[in-house]
Amino acid sequence: MARLEDHFSLGEKLGEGQFGTAYLCADKATHKIYACKSIPKRKLHSQEDVEEVRREIQIMHHLSEHPNVVQIKGTYEDSTSVHIVMELCGGGELFDRIIKKGRFSEREAANQIKMIVRAVEACHSAGVMHRDLKPENFLFVNPDDDAELKVIDFGLSVFFKPGQVFSDVVGSPYYVAPEVLLKHYGPEVDVWSAGVILYILLSGFPPFSAGRIHCKGLQILLFLVSIISSTSSTVDLKKTYAGTESEILREVLQGELDVESDPWTSISDSAKDLVKKMLDRDPRKRFSAKQVLCHPWIVDNGVILDIPLIPSKSTLIIMGAPLSLSPCSLINVLCGCNSYCW
């Protein structure tokens, strides 16, 4: 495998994840700027970890030509790391855009979800299940309001065959589909996660959380804390709130989908219909990505209201944590009990 330094110069750090760190990098020949995800080999503790990285690279190559999937430029290796060079999406995360923008119309929400579901449809058509769709895993190509949105981070993605059933529990609590928790699922889980994102875009709340009243009651407090506190304080707050993870997952399994109370009273029936079809707990009845793209709310501007909506910025601060539920906690969720596991 070619060496990164023969072709690219690394620049400033963009961010850091569980396995790798992202940097700016420049092509030495063309001076074009890209993003580089560097994965230290010391973090690949098992052959399974190595295979996951290989699969991520393979999936990115497989999907790279789609306009709503981040394009991979090349893969490089040295004695210490594996480097994945990909296009630079300079517009930031959908997560940050929601917080910064603060006001969305149904038309704007429809434009975002259309790009998200196009990416999902491309994945599924290629036999790929993403398994970790959330606002943090979608990037805009530039800061413009009408910028293209692209899905990133295929670290939890897998190839699937029609009818194949998966059982490993992965994802992020607010976005995970109920059948993932029941350890019997397929690609329909990605449509569920996209439905959660749509629900948030329209209402400002996650559809299933640790007590809707409790969650709403925290909004002003969390928003103020996010403005006046340091980064470390915000992280501590997130850790404190993470104690309700089992409650969140119980709501995912059993909670009622609310599309009637405020702010849903000002949202069109067509939008609510699509939300309900994407968040159907029965994966056999849930809309496919193709069905979502054919829904009137997506294709017919006549049923998309242009009334600005105000998402609750603070709620999103606590929603990006990966799913880290222990087997004991999962048993408690499924059994509906709060007892300790020994």
FENLIN-V809997 format. One record per pair of residues at least 12 apart in sequence whose ideal C-beta (glycine too) atoms are under 7 Angstrom apart, sorted by sequence separation. I is the first residue (numbers start at 1). J is the second residue. If there is no record, write none. Layout:
i->(I	I)
j->(J	J)
//
This chain:
i->(11	12	60	72	73	138	169	177	225	10	11	22	23	73	138	139	259	328	11	22	39	72	73	137	156	169	278	10	11	22	23	71	137	177	9	70	71	137	167	177	259	8	9	20	21	70	167	259	8	20	57	94	175	274	8	9	20	70	165	166	257	7	8	19	166	7	14	130	132	165	175	274	116	164	174	257	274	19	130	132	131	10	131	160	270	271	57	130	131	160	270	8	129	53	128	129	128	129	119	127	174	115	116	127	270	115	127	210	174	268	211	98	112	210	268	132	134	210	34	41	131	132	209	40	41	95	131	132	208	40	41	94	95	134	210	266	39	93	133	209	38	39	93	97	208	94	208	38	93	93	212	263	36	37	68	92	208	36	91	92	36	91	68	69	89	91	207	34	35	68	89	90	91	34	89	90	91	34	35	66	69	90	34	68	33	94	66	91	133	129	131	63	134	25	63	129	130	133	203	89	129	133	203	135	63	124	62	133	63	202	62	123	181	59	70	202	120	120	181	4	173	181	207	3	1	2	4	120	174	178	1	3	173	178	1	173	176	199	249	8	117	198	241	116	4	242	246	68	70	195	198	199	238	245	253	67	68	69	70	113	116	68	69	70	68	195	234	238	246	250	113	194	195	249	113	192	246	250	191	192	246	113	226	109	112	223	223	226	109	222	109	219	60	192	59	188	191	219	222	191	219	222	104	186	191	56	59	185	188	191	56	215	56	191	52	178	179	204	202	204	205	204	206	201	205	200	204	206	19	174	176	172	173	172	181	172	173	172	171	181	170	169	106	169	106	106	124	121	120	121	117	121	117	118	117	114	114	136	134	110	110	110	107	106	106	107	105	106	105	106	105	105	104	105	103	104	103	103	104	102	102	102	98	99	99	98	95	95)
j->(23	24	72	84	85	150	181	189	237	23	24	35	36	86	151	152	272	341	25	36	53	86	87	151	170	183	292	25	26	37	38	86	152	192	25	86	87	153	183	193	275	25	26	37	38	87	184	276	26	38	75	112	193	292	27	28	39	89	184	185	276	27	28	39	186	28	35	151	153	186	196	295	138	186	196	279	297	43	154	156	156	36	157	186	296	297	84	157	158	187	297	36	157	82	157	158	159	160	151	159	206	148	149	160	303	149	161	244	209	303	247	135	149	247	305	170	172	248	73	80	170	171	248	80	81	135	171	172	248	81	82	135	136	175	251	307	81	135	175	251	81	82	136	140	251	138	252	83	138	139	258	309	83	84	115	139	255	84	139	140	85	140	118	119	139	141	257	85	86	119	140	141	142	86	141	142	143	87	88	119	122	143	88	122	88	149	122	147	190	187	189	122	193	85	123	189	190	193	263	150	190	194	264	197	126	187	126	197	128	267	128	190	249	128	139	271	190	191	252	76	245	253	279	76	75	76	78	194	248	252	76	78	248	253	77	249	252	275	325	85	194	275	318	194	83	321	325	148	150	275	278	279	318	325	333	148	149	150	151	194	197	150	151	152	151	278	317	321	329	333	197	278	279	333	198	278	332	336	278	279	333	201	314	198	201	313	314	317	201	314	202	312	154	286	154	283	286	314	317	287	315	318	201	283	288	154	157	283	286	289	155	315	157	292	155	281	283	310	309	311	312	312	315	311	315	311	315	319	155	319	323	320	321	321	330	322	323	323	323	333	323	323	267	330	268	271	289	289	289	290	289	293	292	293	293	293	298	320	320	297	298	304	304	304	305	306	305	306	306	307	307	308	308	309	308	309	309	310	311	310	311	313	311	313	316	316	316	320)
//
